[in-house]
Amino acid sequence: MDARKLILLVGALLIAGVTAFMARNMLVGAPAPTAGAAAVPQDTTEVLVATRALPVGTIIDPLALKFVAWPKELIEGAYYLRSAGDPAKLAGTVVRYPIPAGQPITQGALVKPGDRGFLAAALGAGMRAVTVPVSAQSAVAGFVFPGDRIDLVLTQSVTGGGDGPPLKASETILRNLRVLATDQKTDKQVDEKGNTVVGTYSTVTVEATPKIAEKIAVAQTVGQLSLSLRSIADNQGELEEAIANGDVNVPTDGDPKKERAMLARAAARPLEGAGGFATGADVSRFQRSSVPGKAAETSAGMAPPPGMTVAPPPGFPGGAVPVKKGPVVNVARGAAVEEVEIGGKK
């Protein structure tokens, strides 16, 4: 092989190697850039914002607020800054104006307990505040706090017109009432370690419609009122039932905002009627299951007026029985025995 052929062969090999190397780089591509942490602007300060949408009347709890970094040039004088204090001190305040999620909290948007108009701000549109006297036993031993939802149970004794024992009965007269305050306190009491302090109280203020407020006023004169603490999950089941019955109008355009607003209104509405009840007979076999009937007033040698009834002994089935007008005789016809009043028509 001559020198010319050898030079051409070496040149071809070099060109092939360079071409292969360049093709490999084109197929593999350039290496992906390394992701670096975004630089946090240094000219910021932490302000208090809402963690969720807070409508008017919302009672603030510690989970409703948090501090986030905010540009200093956008900070207003009414914002709550981290240097101003602890957000836990705002627990129990009430939202005066609607606050969207992520929006900074302004000092004018919250009403503190004791301020003028505090309770009015806590009430929803068209609602009233009603105070109910309770005892330690009827108030779930103090485990009902502002913001909870309760049912109202009425317990009473119905004497009727008879001489028997009165009927003992209890019934759930109102449901899903929001607790606004207990003994004029609108927030949970906590100790120095942050634990909730459970104490007794003598009054509970609830939110109600004007009609329900009238019923509560009457119920206080009828018998004893007790509180029944509701589970958070109860509202979902009742909401589905209300939608199925047509009591709640679901938006037809499918707007998510309208649906959320509808769900919030439905979950917050107090309910009346359709509650359960229990009588003394449901608890003890020695108690009545019905109201005593009217007893006949008789004297020696005198029969009660025609048509008057007497109450049977407790536990007698069938209710009141008619009073016989005179003496009777038993007439037997085969196996059948019949009472016939003397002087009466057969």
Residue pairs with C-beta under 8 A, 6 or more apart in sequence:
40 69
41 69
41 71
43 71
43 72
43 73
44 69
44 70
44 71
44 72
45 69
45 70
45 72
45 75
45 81
45 82
45 83
46 67
46 68
46 69
46 70
46 81
46 82
47 67
47 68
47 70
47 75
47 79
47 80
47 81
47 82
47 104
47 105
48 65
48 66
48 67
48 79
48 80
48 81
48 82
48 87
48 90
48 104
48 105
49 65
49 66
49 67
49 68
49 70
49 102
49 103
49 104
49 105
50 64
50 65
50 99
50 100
50 101
50 102
50 103
50 105
51 63
51 64
51 65
51 66
51 101
52 64
52 101
53 98
53 99
53 100
53 101
54 60
54 64
54 95
54 98
54 99
55 95
55 98
55 264
56 95
56 96
56 97
56 98
56 121
56 124
57 94
57 95
57 121
57 122
57 123
57 124
58 64
58 94
58 95
59 92
59 93
59 94
59 122
59 146
59 147
59 180
59 186
59 187
60 90
60 91
60 92
60 93
60 94
60 95
60 110
61 91
61 147
62 87
62 88
62 91
65 87
65 90
65 105
66 87
67 82
67 87
68 102
70 79
70 104
75 81
76 104
76 106
78 106
78 107
78 108
79 104
79 105
79 106
80 87
80 90
80 104
80 105
80 106
80 107
88 194
90 105
90 110
91 187
91 188
92 112
92 113
92 146
92 186
92 187
92 188
93 110
93 111
93 112
93 113
93 187
94 110
94 111
94 118
94 121
94 122
94 186
95 109
95 110
95 121
96 108
96 109
96 110
96 111
96 121
97 108
97 109
99 105
99 109
111 117
111 118
111 121
111 122
112 118
113 185
113 186
113 187
118 186
119 129
119 180
119 181
119 186
119 205
122 129
122 180
122 186
122 207
123 129
123 180
123 207
124 207
124 268
126 209
126 210
127 207
127 208
127 209
128 207
128 208
128 209
128 210
128 213
129 180
129 205
129 206
129 207
129 208
130 205
130 206
130 207
130 208
130 212
130 213
130 216
130 217
131 203
131 204
131 205
132 152
132 203
132 204
132 205
132 206
132 216
132 220
132 225
132 227
133 202
133 203
133 220
133 225
134 201
134 202
134 203
134 204
134 225
134 226
134 227
135 202
136 142
136 200
137 226
138 224
138 225
138 226
138 227
139 182
139 200
139 201
139 204
139 226
139 227
140 227
140 228
140 229
141 198
141 200
142 198
142 199
142 200
142 201
143 198
143 229
144 150
144 179
144 182
144 204
144 227
144 229
145 179
145 182
145 188
145 196
146 179
146 180
146 181
146 182
146 185
146 186
146 187
146 188
147 178
147 179
148 178
148 179
148 229
148 230
149 176
149 177
149 178
149 179
149 229
149 230
149 235
150 177
150 179
150 204
150 206
150 227
150 228
150 229
150 230
151 172
151 174
151 175
151 176
151 177
151 227
151 228
151 230
151 275
152 172
152 173
152 174
152 175
152 177
152 206
152 216
152 219
152 225
152 226
152 227
152 228
153 170
153 171
153 172
153 173
153 225
153 226
153 227
153 228
154 170
154 171
154 173
154 219
154 222
154 223
154 224
154 225
154 226
155 168
155 169
155 170
155 223
155 224
155 225
155 226
156 169
156 170
156 222
156 223
156 224
157 166
157 167
157 168
157 169
157 223
158 166
158 167
158 169
158 291
159 166
159 167
159 292
160 166
160 167
160 291
160 292
160 293
160 294
160 311
161 292
161 293
161 294
161 295
161 311
162 292
162 293
162 294
162 295
162 311
163 292
163 295
163 311
164 288
164 292
164 311
164 313
164 314
165 287
165 288
165 292
165 314
166 288
166 292
167 279
167 280
167 288
167 289
167 290
167 291
167 292
168 279
168 280
168 283
168 287
168 288
169 277
169 278
169 279
169 280
170 226
170 277
170 278
171 275
171 276
171 277
171 278
172 228
172 275
172 276
172 277
173 215
173 219
173 272
173 275
174 208
174 212
174 215
174 216
174 270
174 271
174 272
174 275
175 230
175 238
175 270
175 271
175 272
175 275
176 230
176 234
176 235
176 238
176 268
176 269
176 270
176 271
177 206
177 207
177 208
177 212
177 270
178 206
178 207
178 268
178 270
179 204
179 205
179 206
179 207
180 186
180 205
180 206
180 207
181 204
181 205
182 201
182 203
182 204
182 205
183 201
183 202
183 203
184 203
184 205
185 201
188 196
188 197
189 196
189 197
189 199
190 196
190 197
191 197
204 227
206 216
207 270
208 216
208 270
209 270
211 272
212 270
212 272
215 272
216 225
219 225
235 267
238 271
239 248
239 263
239 266
239 267
242 248
242 266
243 250
243 266
248 262
248 266
249 262
250 259
250 262
251 258
251 259
251 262
279 287
279 288
279 289
279 290
280 287
280 288
280 289
281 287
281 288
281 289
282 289
288 314
288 315
290 319
292 311
293 309
293 310
293 311
293 312
293 319
293 320
294 309
294 311
294 320
295 310
295 311
296 304
296 308
296 309
296 310
296 323
297 304
298 304
303 323
303 325
303 326
304 310
304 323
306 325
307 322
308 323
309 320
309 321
309 322
309 323
310 320
310 321
310 323
311 320
312 318
312 319
312 320
312 321
324 341
325 341
325 344
326 341
326 342
326 343
326 344
327 341
327 342
328 339
328 340
328 341
328 342
329 339
329 340
329 342
330 337
330 338
330 339
330 340
331 337
331 338
331 339
331 340
332 338
340 346
